[in-house]
Amino acid sequence: MLHTIFVTGGSGFIGSSFVQHALKQGHQLQVLTRSEKTAEKLRALGTTPILGDMLQRGSWQAAAAEAQIVVHLAQPETYGARITRKRAEKFRQERLKMDANLFDALKPDAVRRIIYVGGTSYYGFQGEQLVGESAIPHPKGWGPYIAPAIETLNSYITRGWPIILAFPSWVYGPGSWFIEYTLDPLLQGKPIIKLTGSVKTISFVHVEDVARALLHLSDHGVIGERYFITDDQPRKRLEIGEIAAQVLGVPMKVLSLPLFLVKLAAGPVIADSLLTEAKLSNAHLKATGFTFDYPTLEQGVSDAIERWRSREVA
């Protein structure tokens, strides 16, 4: 079924892939952006750009109110500086404001689905067992700062907003942290940083599978339910670097640092995220009929590097 979809965060890492997949399927997209320059690029792709800032009420809210499907990917800016507790607290406050401005614009009896994208840092440390969406959250890293926004959603769902919650795990692809913390160090002969001690097991997912899953949930997701978007095999954190090194044909160097040095360099929020261990199940998502194009890191990392190389040549 084809829809009119209002997208926030449509020019971001996940959002860009989502826009491309939705356009290929023939959906009409309205994409919120604060930038005239980005609006031109979105228009060239075939979307209708909507100028506005989610931190401010404005005419963009009227466009959101007319959509059949809303995909909410936007979040406050976090890149470009060390992540201190103060910056994370600002993120928490801004995210709550952005969400409030969006939901205040929507009419629960008019919009068909609202796909709300959270993060598995909300679930935090889950230990050795494979867990599903009903696991008790133990927020870690960014988790404590996104928890208030996620927990506020219960009141909207109770009042009739058709919200579906999507929780992508560690998303990799030809952009974001995968380039900065994995490919760049490997190609420059620099070490990949790890915390001193055991390497935690986490769940990964290719950005293209995340984009496809969000689109799938707009038709097949159950209102009020949560879905982990994660591949089939939880892995040790360093394995993504090992696989990338094999694909690139370069050695992988590792530098082990104590926790206090990681906190000094990257900030306490990022350091906390490296302490997280979580093996997440995708059974609930698969039960809706979704299948992964990249169910393992071996398949996904090779594709991500190929896509990255194509972008570098272009």
C-alpha positions as CSV (number, residue, x, y, z in Angstrom):
1,M,0.0,0.0,0.0
2,L,1.3,3.4,-1.0
3,H,1.3,6.3,1.6
4,T,2.0,9.9,2.2
5,I,4.8,9.7,4.7
6,F,6.1,12.6,6.8
7,V,9.8,12.0,7.8
8,T,11.8,13.7,10.5
9,G,15.6,13.2,10.4
10,G,15.3,12.3,6.7
11,S,18.8,13.6,5.8
12,G,20.6,11.7,8.6
13,F,22.4,8.4,8.5
14,I,19.3,6.1,8.8
15,G,16.9,8.7,7.4
16,S,18.8,9.0,4.0
17,S,18.5,5.2,3.5
18,F,14.8,5.2,4.5
19,V,14.0,8.0,2.0
20,Q,15.7,6.1,-0.8
21,H,13.8,2.9,-0.1
22,A,10.4,4.6,0.4
23,L,10.8,6.5,-2.9
24,K,11.7,3.3,-4.8
25,Q,8.5,1.8,-3.6
26,G,6.5,4.8,-4.8
27,H,5.5,6.5,-1.6
28,Q,5.0,10.3,-1.5
29,L,7.5,11.8,1.0
30,Q,7.5,15.0,2.9
31,V,10.8,15.4,4.6
32,L,11.4,18.0,7.4
33,T,14.7,19.9,7.2
34,R,16.1,23.1,8.7
35,S,18.4,23.8,5.8
36,E,17.6,25.4,2.4
37,K,20.6,23.6,1.0
38,T,19.4,20.2,2.2
39,A,15.9,21.1,0.9
40,E,17.3,21.4,-2.6
41,K,18.9,18.0,-2.4
42,L,15.7,16.4,-1.1
43,R,13.7,18.1,-3.9
44,A,16.0,16.7,-6.5
45,L,15.5,13.2,-5.1
46,G,11.7,13.5,-5.6
47,T,10.5,14.4,-2.1
48,T,8.7,17.4,-0.9
49,P,11.0,19.2,1.6
50,I,9.3,20.9,4.5
51,L,11.3,23.7,6.2
52,G,11.1,23.8,9.9
53,D,12.8,23.2,13.2
54,M,11.3,20.7,15.6
55,L,12.4,22.7,18.6
56,Q,10.0,25.5,17.4
57,R,6.3,25.4,16.7
58,G,5.6,26.4,13.1
59,S,4.0,25.7,9.7
60,W,5.8,22.3,9.5
61,Q,3.3,21.0,12.0
62,A,0.4,21.5,9.5
63,A,2.2,19.3,7.0
64,A,2.8,16.6,9.7
65,A,-0.9,16.6,10.5
66,E,-1.9,15.7,6.9
67,A,0.4,12.6,6.7
68,Q,-0.9,9.1,6.7
69,I,2.4,7.8,8.1
70,V,4.9,9.6,10.3
71,V,8.4,8.3,10.7
72,H,10.2,10.1,13.5
73,L,14.0,9.7,13.2
74,A,15.1,13.2,14.2
75,Q,17.1,13.8,17.4
76,P,19.1,16.7,18.8
77,E,22.7,17.2,17.4
78,T,25.3,15.1,19.3
79,Y,28.3,15.1,17.0
80,G,31.4,17.4,16.9
81,A,32.4,17.5,20.6
82,R,33.1,15.4,23.7
83,I,29.9,14.1,25.1
84,T,29.7,15.4,28.7
85,R,26.9,14.9,31.1
86,K,25.9,18.5,30.5
87,R,25.6,18.0,26.7
88,A,23.6,14.7,27.3
89,E,21.2,16.6,29.6
90,K,20.6,19.2,27.0
91,F,19.9,16.3,24.5
92,R,17.3,14.9,26.9
93,Q,15.5,18.2,27.2
94,E,15.6,19.0,23.5
95,R,14.3,15.5,22.6
96,L,11.4,15.9,24.9
97,K,10.6,19.2,23.3
98,M,10.9,17.9,19.8
99,D,8.6,15.0,20.5
100,A,6.0,17.3,22.2
101,N,5.9,19.6,19.2
102,L,5.4,16.7,16.8
103,F,2.7,14.9,18.8
104,D,0.9,18.2,19.5
105,A,0.6,18.6,15.7
106,L,-0.8,15.2,15.0
107,K,-4.4,14.0,15.1
108,P,-4.6,10.5,16.5
109,D,-7.8,9.7,14.5
110,A,-6.2,10.9,11.2
111,V,-2.6,9.5,11.1
112,R,-2.5,5.8,10.4
113,R,0.9,4.9,12.0
114,I,3.6,6.8,13.8
115,I,6.9,4.9,13.7
116,Y,9.0,6.2,16.6
117,V,12.7,5.3,16.4
118,G,14.4,4.9,19.8
119,G,17.7,3.3,20.6
120,T,18.7,0.1,22.3
121,S,20.8,2.0,24.8
122,Y,17.4,2.5,26.5
123,Y,17.5,-1.3,27.3
124,G,21.2,-1.0,28.3
125,F,23.0,-3.9,30.0
126,Q,21.2,-7.2,29.5
127,G,24.0,-9.7,30.1
128,E,24.6,-13.0,28.4
129,Q,21.0,-14.1,27.7
130,L,19.2,-13.4,24.4
131,V,16.4,-11.0,25.2
132,G,13.3,-9.7,23.5
133,E,11.4,-6.4,23.8
134,S,9.8,-7.3,27.1
135,A,13.1,-7.3,28.9
136,I,13.4,-4.8,31.8
137,P,15.4,-1.8,30.6
138,H,18.7,-0.9,32.4
139,P,19.6,2.3,30.5
140,K,23.2,2.8,29.7
141,G,25.2,5.3,27.7
142,W,22.6,7.5,26.0
143,G,19.9,5.3,27.6
144,P,19.2,7.5,30.7
145,Y,18.9,10.5,28.4
146,I,16.4,9.0,25.9
147,A,14.4,7.1,28.6
148,P,12.2,10.0,29.6
149,A,11.1,10.5,25.9
150,I,10.4,6.8,25.4
151,E,8.5,6.4,28.7
152,T,6.4,9.5,27.8
153,L,5.1,7.6,24.8
154,N,2.9,5.4,27.0
155,S,0.6,8.3,27.8
156,Y,0.2,9.1,24.1
157,I,-0.6,5.4,23.3
158,T,-3.2,5.3,26.0
159,R,-4.8,8.4,24.5
160,G,-5.0,6.8,21.1
161,W,-1.9,7.8,19.2
162,P,-1.1,4.9,16.8
163,I,2.6,4.6,17.8
164,I,4.9,1.7,17.0
165,L,8.3,1.8,18.7
166,A,11.4,0.7,16.7
167,F,14.7,0.0,18.4
168,P,17.7,-0.4,16.0
169,S,20.8,-1.9,17.6
170,W,24.3,-0.8,16.7
171,V,23.7,0.5,13.2
172,Y,26.6,0.3,10.8
173,G,27.0,1.2,7.1
174,P,28.8,3.6,4.7
175,G,28.7,6.5,7.2
176,S,28.5,7.4,10.9
177,W,30.7,5.7,13.5
178,F,31.6,2.7,11.3
179,I,33.8,5.0,9.1
180,E,35.2,7.2,11.9
181,Y,36.0,4.4,14.4
182,T,36.6,1.4,12.2
183,L,37.4,2.0,8.5
184,D,39.5,5.2,9.0
185,P,41.8,3.7,11.7
186,L,42.2,0.5,9.7
187,L,43.2,2.4,6.5
188,Q,45.5,4.8,8.3
189,G,47.3,2.0,10.2
190,K,45.9,3.4,13.5
191,P,44.6,1.2,16.3
192,I,41.0,0.5,17.1
193,I,40.3,1.5,20.7
194,K,38.9,-1.0,23.2
195,L,38.4,-0.9,26.9
196,T,40.8,-2.7,29.1
197,G,39.3,-6.0,30.1
198,S,36.7,-8.2,28.4
199,V,35.2,-7.3,25.1
200,K,31.4,-7.1,25.4
201,T,28.9,-8.9,23.1
202,I,26.4,-6.6,21.4
203,S,23.9,-6.7,18.5
204,F,24.6,-5.1,15.1
205,V,22.4,-4.2,12.1
206,H,23.1,-2.9,8.6
207,V,21.6,0.6,8.0
208,E,19.8,-0.7,4.8
209,D,18.0,-3.4,6.8
210,V,17.0,-0.7,9.4
211,A,15.5,1.5,6.6
212,R,13.6,-1.5,5.1
213,A,12.4,-2.6,8.5
214,L,11.0,0.9,9.3
215,L,9.1,0.9,6.0
216,H,7.9,-2.6,6.7
217,L,6.5,-1.7,10.1
218,S,4.5,1.1,8.6
219,D,2.2,-1.6,7.1
220,H,2.8,-4.6,9.3
221,G,3.7,-3.3,12.8
222,V,1.2,-3.6,15.6
223,I,0.2,-0.4,17.3
224,G,1.6,0.0,20.8
225,E,4.3,-2.7,20.4
226,R,8.1,-2.5,20.4
227,Y,10.4,-4.1,17.8
228,F,14.1,-4.7,18.0
229,I,15.8,-4.1,14.6
230,T,18.9,-6.3,14.8
231,D,20.6,-8.9,12.7
232,D,20.7,-12.6,13.5
233,Q,24.0,-13.0,15.3
234,P,25.1,-10.9,18.4
235,R,28.9,-10.6,18.2
236,K,31.9,-9.4,20.2
237,R,32.3,-5.7,19.7
238,L,35.8,-6.0,18.0
239,E,34.6,-8.5,15.4
240,I,33.3,-5.8,13.2
241,G,36.8,-4.4,12.9
242,E,38.3,-7.9,12.3
243,I,35.9,-8.5,9.5
244,A,36.4,-5.1,8.0
245,A,40.2,-5.6,8.1
246,Q,39.8,-8.9,6.2
247,V,37.7,-7.3,3.5
248,L,40.2,-4.4,3.2
249,G,43.2,-6.6,3.3
250,V,44.9,-4.7,6.1
251,P,46.0,-5.7,9.6
252,M,44.0,-4.6,12.6
253,K,45.8,-3.0,15.5
254,V,44.1,-2.7,18.9
255,L,44.8,-0.2,21.7
256,S,43.5,-1.2,25.1
257,L,42.7,1.8,27.3
258,P,41.4,2.0,30.9
259,L,38.0,3.4,31.5
260,F,39.2,6.7,32.9
261,L,41.1,7.5,29.7
262,V,38.2,6.7,27.5
263,K,36.0,9.0,29.7
264,L,38.6,11.8,29.3
265,A,38.8,11.4,25.5
266,A,35.2,10.7,24.5
267,G,33.2,11.6,27.6
268,P,31.4,9.6,30.2
269,V,28.4,8.9,28.1
270,I,30.3,7.1,25.3
271,A,32.5,5.3,27.9
272,D,29.3,4.0,29.6
273,S,28.0,2.7,26.3
274,L,31.2,0.6,25.9
275,L,30.4,-1.2,29.1
276,T,27.0,-2.4,27.7
277,E,26.4,-6.1,26.9
278,A,23.2,-7.0,25.2
279,K,22.2,-9.9,22.9
280,L,18.9,-8.8,21.3
281,S,16.4,-11.1,19.5
282,N,14.8,-10.1,16.2
283,A,12.1,-12.8,16.5
284,H,9.3,-10.3,17.1
285,L,10.2,-8.4,13.9
286,K,10.6,-11.6,11.9
287,A,7.1,-12.7,13.0
288,T,5.7,-9.8,11.0
289,G,7.2,-11.3,7.8
290,F,10.3,-9.2,7.6
291,T,13.5,-10.7,6.3
292,F,17.0,-9.3,6.5
293,D,19.2,-8.7,3.5
294,Y,22.3,-8.8,5.8
295,P,21.6,-11.2,8.6
296,T,25.3,-11.5,9.6
297,L,28.3,-9.1,9.9
298,E,30.2,-11.0,7.2
299,Q,27.5,-10.2,4.7
300,G,26.8,-6.7,5.9
301,V,30.3,-5.4,6.4
302,S,31.4,-6.4,2.9
303,D,28.4,-4.5,1.4
304,A,29.0,-1.4,3.6
305,I,32.6,-1.2,2.5
306,E,31.5,-1.6,-1.2
307,R,29.0,1.2,-0.8
308,W,31.5,3.4,1.0
309,R,34.1,2.9,-1.8
310,S,31.5,3.8,-4.4
311,R,30.7,7.1,-2.6
312,E,34.5,7.9,-2.3
313,V,34.9,7.4,-6.0
314,A,31.8,9.4,-6.8
